[in-house]
């Protein structure tokens, strides 16, 4: 299994946000859950201040801004990036399970395919 990186961390949070970007409340929730926001080294005030530097209205954060957020938190606390990744790894599977529980997948199988030569196709619809 390859080690998790910041892009994967972001993609999981984006998926939990059910949007094209990661929402403030979702990032904050899971950072608390895994201990990144621990009230000692990183508290709610530092997290909020750092997030607001990038998204002044707490709008959803994109990948580049997310990487910048981790950089700001790392610089402010002197924690290395691997510390963030290790802590987040403890909740990653739970977040993915939560996302999977929220979505319903329909599989349509068609013997009467609109494609030439009657090839069978599977069409997947994911509904949140």
N, C-alpha and C positions, 0 to 999 in steps of 0.2 A: 504494500500500500504506500502510495507516494505521500510525502508530508503535505499538510495543508499549507496554502499560501494566502496572502491577503485577498487575492481575487476570489478564491473559493469561499473564504469567510464572507466576503461581500455578497456573493451570489446566494448563499444560504440566507442571509439577512434580507436580501431583496425578495427572495421567494417567500419568506415569512411575511413580508410586507404586502404581498399580492399586488405589486405595482412594478413599474419600470425602474424604480429606484427604491432605496431602503428608507423607510420612514423613521423619524426621530424616536417615536415611542417604542418601536420594535427594537431598534438598536439599543436604546437605553434599557429596555426590559431584559434582553438577552445578555447585555454586558453586566447587569446586576446579577442575573442568574448564574453566570459562570465565574463571577468574582473579579472581572475587570474593574467594574465599579464596586469597590469594597468598603467605601467610607473611610478608609485610612490613607492609602496612597492616591487613589482616584475616587473623589467624592462626586456627588451630583452637581455641585457648583462648577468644579473643574470640567466635568464632562459637558455640561450645558454651555459654559463659556467657550470651550473649544469648538463645539458644534456650531454655535452662533457665529463664530469667526468665519465659517465657511458657508453657512446657510442662515442669514440673519432672521429669517421668518420661520425657522424650523421646518423648511420645506424638505421633501425627501432628498437624500444625498446620493449622488452618482459615484461611480467607481473611483474616479480620480480624486474627488473630494473625500471619499472614505479613506483612501490611502493617506491623504493629507491629514485627516483627523487622527489616524493612528500615529502618524509622524509627530503631530503636535502633542498628543498624550505621551508618547515615548520621550520626546524632548523635555517636556515639563516634569516628568517623573523619573527620568533616567532608566526606565525599564526598556529592555530590548524587545524587538518585534516578536521574537520567539516566545517571550513570556505571554504576550497577548494571544498568539496562536495556540499555545498549549492550554491556556485557560478556556478559550473558546471551543477547543476540541472536546472538552468535557460535556458541552451541551449540543454540539452539532447534530448528533444522531437524533436527539429528542426533538430538535427543531424540524428536521426532515420528516420524522414520524408525524409531527403535528401538521405539517403541510400536506402530507399524504392523506391524513385523516379528513382534512377539509375538502379535498377534491374528489370528484367522482369521475371515473373514466368509463366512457362508453366505447365499445368496439363494434364497429359495423363490418360485417363480412359479406361480401357480395359475390355470388356466382355469376350474376349477370353484370359483368364489368363493362363500363363504357370504353375501356381501353381495347385496342386492337388485339385480336387473337384470343379474346376471352380470358386474359390473365386475371387471377384472383388478387384482390387487394384487401388490405386491412386499413380502415380509417379510424383514427383515434381522436376522440373529442375529450378535452379535459375541461371540466366546469368547476369553478370555485364558488 
